[in-house]
Amino acid sequence: MYQPIEPTAQFPKDFVWGVATSAFQIEGAAALDGKGESIWDRFCRVPGAIADHSNGDIACDHYHRLDEDLNLIAALGVDAYRFSVSWPRVQPLGQGAWNEAGLAFYERLVDGLRRQAETSKAEDQEGKNTTGHQVLLLTIMFCKTAGE
């Protein structure tokens, strides 16, 4: 049975607050820089499949607003950020060649998260970070192996 949390209850000191995103729901740029079609791109174009006919073509335009979005994430003062990778952006056909532009996008994302984490850490050391939060960086590494 569901038991509501008491209003006076506190989260443990080591509890990690974070936010998460879904590539399809935020990235947009559905047909830019070599991105392939995803199952969601295709599904959204099926007549009657989506009541309001929305799709991920633009979404939140994270692909073009990356720096602004990273600043928003940092301003939230959370300790973790989980993002998903659009497979059709990094490997448009689902096999074969990698899409360098797609990989570059995620590299910019991870580099931006690292910069935010370094800024937060430096502010903590200087006593300027009044929130006490640091971005906990969780990265996904892409490996290109000879013969793949």
C-alpha positions in Angstrom: 0.0 0.0 0.0 1.2 3.5 -0.8 2.5 5.4 2.2 2.9 9.2 1.7 6.2 10.7 2.8 5.8 12.7 6.1 6.2 16.4 5.4 8.9 16.5 8.1 10.9 13.6 6.6 14.3 14.5 5.1 16.3 12.8 2.4 19.6 11.3 3.4 22.6 13.7 3.2 24.1 11.5 0.4 20.9 11.5 -1.7 21.6 12.6 -5.3 19.2 15.0 -6.9 19.2 14.9 -10.7 17.4 15.5 -13.9 17.0 13.4 -17.1 16.2 13.9 -20.7 15.2 11.8 -23.7 17.0 12.5 -27.0 13.9 12.3 -29.1 12.0 14.6 -26.8 14.5 17.4 -26.6 17.1 17.3 -29.4 15.1 18.2 -32.5 17.3 18.5 -35.7 15.6 15.4 -36.9 17.1 15.5 -40.4 20.3 17.5 -39.9 24.0 16.6 -40.0 23.4 13.1 -41.3 21.0 11.9 -38.6 19.0 8.8 -39.7 15.3 8.1 -39.1 14.3 6.7 -35.8 11.3 4.5 -35.1 9.7 7.6 -33.3 10.3 9.8 -36.4 8.6 7.2 -38.5 5.7 6.6 -36.0 4.9 10.3 -35.7 4.3 10.4 -39.4 1.7 7.6 -39.4 -1.7 9.3 -39.9 -3.7 9.3 -36.7 -0.9 7.9 -34.5 -0.4 11.1 -32.6 -3.6 13.0 -31.7 -2.1 16.5 -32.0 0.3 15.5 -34.9 3.3 16.6 -32.9 6.7 15.1 -33.7 10.4 15.4 -32.7 11.5 17.5 -35.7 12.3 20.5 -33.6 11.3 19.4 -30.0 13.1 21.7 -27.6 15.8 22.4 -30.1 18.5 21.2 -27.7 20.7 20.4 -30.7 21.0 24.1 -31.5 20.5 25.4 -27.9 23.1 23.2 -26.2 25.0 25.9 -24.4 21.9 27.6 -23.1 20.5 24.2 -21.9 23.7 23.4 -20.1 23.4 26.7 -18.3 19.8 25.9 -17.3 20.9 22.5 -16.0 23.6 24.1 -13.9 21.2 26.8 -12.6 18.9 24.0 -11.3 21.6 23.1 -8.8 21.2 19.3 -9.3 23.9 16.8 -8.7 23.3 14.5 -11.7 22.2 14.7 -15.3 21.2 11.6 -17.3 20.8 11.9 -21.0 20.0 9.4 -23.7 21.8 9.1 -27.0 19.9 9.1 -30.3 21.3 6.1 -32.0 20.3 7.3 -35.5 22.3 10.5 -34.8 25.5 8.5 -34.2 24.9 5.6 -36.5 22.3 6.6 -39.1 21.7 3.2 -40.6 22.0 1.3 -37.4 25.1 -0.4 -38.6 28.2 0.5 -40.6 29.7 4.0 -40.6 29.6 6.3 -37.6 28.2 9.8 -38.1 31.0 12.1 -37.1 28.7 15.1 -36.8 26.4 13.1 -34.4 29.4 12.0 -32.3 30.6 15.6 -32.3 27.3 16.8 -30.8 27.6 14.4 -27.9 31.2 15.3 -27.4 30.2 18.9 -27.1 27.5 17.9 -24.6 29.9 15.9 -22.4 32.6 18.7 -22.7 30.0 21.2 -21.7 29.0 19.1 -18.7 32.6 18.8 -17.7 33.1 22.6 -17.9 30.0 23.1 -15.7 31.3 20.5 -13.2 34.7 22.2 -13.1 33.1 25.7 -12.6 31.0 24.3 -9.8 34.0 22.7 -8.2 36.0 25.9 -8.4 33.2 27.9 -7.0 32.9 25.4 -4.1 36.6 25.8 -3.4 36.3 29.6 -3.5 33.2 29.6 -1.4 31.1 31.2 -4.2 28.9 28.2 -4.8 26.1 28.9 -2.3 24.0 26.0 -3.4 26.6 23.4 -2.5 25.8 21.4 -5.7 28.2 20.0 -8.2 27.2 18.4 -11.5 28.0 14.7 -11.2 29.1 13.8 -14.7 28.1 10.4 -16.0 29.5 9.9 -19.5 29.0 7.4 -22.2 32.1 6.5 -24.1 32.0 5.7 -27.8 34.7 3.4 -29.0 35.5 2.9 -32.6 37.2 -0.4 -33.1 39.1 -1.4 -36.2 37.0 -3.7 -38.4 33.6 -2.4 -37.1 
